[in-house]
């Protein structure tokens, strides 16, 4: 554990962040490929209804990420703070409790999705052309595959909280690679024509199961040498720790849920304009995740370092980590704006050859790409508040972003400008959110007695 202590306390800022963030970025990129793979392979059918079906299920799938973040991020950031303050035994109790709760909630969620599958999909905007394909995809990816996704992401966060970022990232990366290999096998070899969506879903489910097996083995080995535990006999976390888990975990999950809710609104609005518009925005919402996932990886790498430095009262190091990570993310964001705007038509044709869908998607991507740097600023501020245990602020920032700005503007601008208003909303809403987030940041610094700064 001494090498991890050096990483958290003495290593240079850029190197410490690279050690923690690069594996997280890699896993985020593989997870993106993992997610995009189904869309790309289904797009080979040149059937916009199949593509739309995969897009419709994405918001339901994202609920698995919501649940895993309650216990993964809530528990993981607390574990890093407990280690930083020398409370190793309590960190062990927290890790074991988070695993148990994650398993219980995942089972309940899968059962609810099974019982309410058709009403859920119709609510999301599934037309008669799309419904059956969506049901095939949801059954295997969410109902059956939801449990391994939730547990894998929770275990991954636990490992990352103690500095084992590379092992956590390898597991997620392995799943992506496996999914890409299995997709064409199930879609075009094993299952008959017309069952491509089911084939993609089966490939994703089996990949998720394989990832869970990997994480169970790694976590079990880590529990022999670190504070992590899957079971802690006779002892539970203190009430203060349970409050801290949910105090950060629920706001984090709420932020993801509200992001998911925003995508549901976008899908419903897009479906009102036609299935091809729905297919196009579905592709765009996945493609734009490339720079955003890199940004999330940077933030994931920052969180344990920020949490440890905060608990160890090393404010100078904490500020340096935050400034450096934020600067790198902004550079990536601005580069992505340029590349997406120029290559939008090429990107869309990579996924589908239907001319009308490509035309819509090009327009949508060229509009939404301008929000990318602003999105990163929003993400980085939320992760900062999570790291220092500020549950209230990490809850309010996503609420402002989605409930106060994004969703109302989606309905307003859709009414005024049609689909063009829908795709330009993100940049406008995130500009307002960045302003609010820095007001929060200045207030936190004042309350903590830190020097003013950005």
Buried (B, 14 or more C-beta within 10 A) or exposed (E): EEEBBEBBBEBEBEEBBBBBBBBBBBBBBBBBBBBBBBBBBBBBBEBBBBBBBBBBBBBBBBBBBBBBBBBBBBBBBBBBBBBBBEBEEBBBBBBBBBBBBBBEBBEEBBEBBBEEBEEBBEEBBBBEBBBBBBBBBBBBBBBBBBBBBBBBBBBBBBBBBBBBBBBBBBBBBBBBBBBBEBBBEBBBEEBEEEBBBBBBBBBBBBBBBBBBEBBBEBBEEBBEEBBBBBEBEEEEBEEEBBEBBBBBBBBBBBBBBBBBBBBBBBBBBBBBBBBBBBBBBBBBBBBBBBBBBBBBBBBBBBBBBBBBBBBBEBBEBBBBBBEBBBEBBBEBBEEBBEEBBEBBBEBBBBBBEBEBBBBBBBBBBBBBBBBBBBBBBBBBBBBBBBBBBBBEBBBBBBBBBBBBBBBEBBBEBBEEEBBBBBBBBBBBBBBBBBEBBEEBBEEBBEEEEEEEEE
